[in-house]
């Protein structure tokens, strides 16, 4: 029996050595969780044994339990590297249509040839679907997750339908007589101020829309426009007034007349906060007989709005320098991917060269009632098991779910100093059990030599 006891001790020491060696070998493995060999004594008895004289039967390995403590974070230059600070796992699948989930703490992700976020084994990172414009999450159920794709192009171009502007014109400027000095964009002395905006046609080509502001009376101004340097009519809508012929431009193009109150606010009908918009028709030809849009783009009409996009800011006339307080438009060209941002909640926002920002998804986070019950499958991945319980999905940085750190990786949680000490201890245990086996063998040899 003593041989078996000593042999069980040797086996246990060998298992301890194996576990410690595996921890040490993975000290630089991203997302690795160290293991701990747990042992139990063997004690067999029955009702016919004298319990107070029974000797134990050795030791056995009861479990090799992984320790899911937090590893330190290593910050990187890759925006797709992710680390979970707190509880949770990333969910991945081995195919686009697969629902066979594996779970990992290793966030070393990258894009594959189809622009999907994948890990080093090509498994697809799972995320929740969100609204492209607001980033609002529609569901946090694991069954609704899908692979996250980051396109490098932001959709088809959108022609500009509206320009929004708010500004202050300088009340201190002296009026210009429109009869003696009609507006001429080539002659700065015929206007007081100007500004420009970039707008887009249906093909995504950019054009420059410039507006000019001319003071005609104490509270009266004219607004004229050019398109790519060519004059164009800024036609009135609603109750807006066109510039009289006497104040038309030197080339015969008309603008809009706008008037202010003594308070510097727009002089508009009751219930209105700003001037009626003007319109710019780009379907015609310029003074040289060439079409304004000569690249094959569809004809379009641009509405020029005297307010910001939210409708809360309007033009003013105060005794201060000319200033544009808002200038925006609703068109866009084809955009190329310039940046990817991931916040602590796992929301992924892509920025494109045309200024478009799109929310592409939200990284799914999963936790388990019993992490140590997960089945280890290698490559720092686990599968659910009966012992672990079912996966519980949720949003990062909420409740008991950890937050996501972008441009960071979670290091192995192995403490190298402790493992080296454990290695020495396991070696001593192995030697001691080997010595016990040797002593038992010597005793048996002595007994066999008795005559």
Secondary structure as GFF3:
##gff-version 3
##sequence-region A 1 451
A	DSSP	alpha_helix	2	25	.	.	.	ID=ss1
A	DSSP	beta_strand	35	42	.	.	.	ID=ss2
A	DSSP	three_ten_helix	51	53	.	.	.	ID=ss3
A	DSSP	beta_strand	58	66	.	.	.	ID=ss4
A	DSSP	beta_strand	73	75	.	.	.	ID=ss5
A	DSSP	beta_strand	82	85	.	.	.	ID=ss6
A	DSSP	beta_strand	89	93	.	.	.	ID=ss7
A	DSSP	beta_strand	101	104	.	.	.	ID=ss8
A	DSSP	beta_strand	110	111	.	.	.	ID=ss9
A	DSSP	beta_strand	117	118	.	.	.	ID=ss10
A	DSSP	beta_strand	124	128	.	.	.	ID=ss11
A	DSSP	three_ten_helix	142	144	.	.	.	ID=ss12
A	DSSP	beta_strand	146	147	.	.	.	ID=ss13
A	DSSP	beta_strand	162	170	.	.	.	ID=ss14
A	DSSP	three_ten_helix	188	190	.	.	.	ID=ss15
A	DSSP	beta_strand	193	200	.	.	.	ID=ss16
A	DSSP	beta_strand	206	217	.	.	.	ID=ss17
A	DSSP	beta_strand	220	227	.	.	.	ID=ss18
A	DSSP	beta_strand	230	232	.	.	.	ID=ss19
A	DSSP	beta_strand	235	236	.	.	.	ID=ss20
A	DSSP	beta_strand	241	242	.	.	.	ID=ss21
A	DSSP	three_ten_helix	245	247	.	.	.	ID=ss22
A	DSSP	beta_strand	256	259	.	.	.	ID=ss23
A	DSSP	beta_strand	278	281	.	.	.	ID=ss24
A	DSSP	beta_strand	301	305	.	.	.	ID=ss25
A	DSSP	beta_strand	316	318	.	.	.	ID=ss26
A	DSSP	beta_strand	323	329	.	.	.	ID=ss27
A	DSSP	beta_strand	337	342	.	.	.	ID=ss28
A	DSSP	beta_strand	347	352	.	.	.	ID=ss29
A	DSSP	beta_strand	357	363	.	.	.	ID=ss30
A	DSSP	beta_strand	365	367	.	.	.	ID=ss31
A	DSSP	three_ten_helix	371	373	.	.	.	ID=ss32
A	DSSP	beta_strand	375	378	.	.	.	ID=ss33
A	DSSP	beta_strand	381	383	.	.	.	ID=ss34
A	DSSP	beta_strand	392	394	.	.	.	ID=ss35
A	DSSP	beta_strand	403	406	.	.	.	ID=ss36
A	DSSP	beta_strand	408	410	.	.	.	ID=ss37
A	DSSP	alpha_helix	416	448	.	.	.	ID=ss38
###
